[in-house]
């Protein structure tokens, strides 16, 4: 039983770290010089991606 809880907690920590990395990356990338859009478009792109997910090609 303890081992099962440990596995679940480890998975939750990994997922939380992944979400945090994704949010930080999503915030910083628009400020990189090679980013093809202005930083102000970040909110628009976030909403677009959240709505359509990986369907955008």
Secondary structure, DSSP 8 states (H G I E B T S, - for coil): -HHHHHHHHHHHHHHHHHHHHHHHHHHHGGGSTT-SS-GGGHHHHHHHHHHHGGG--
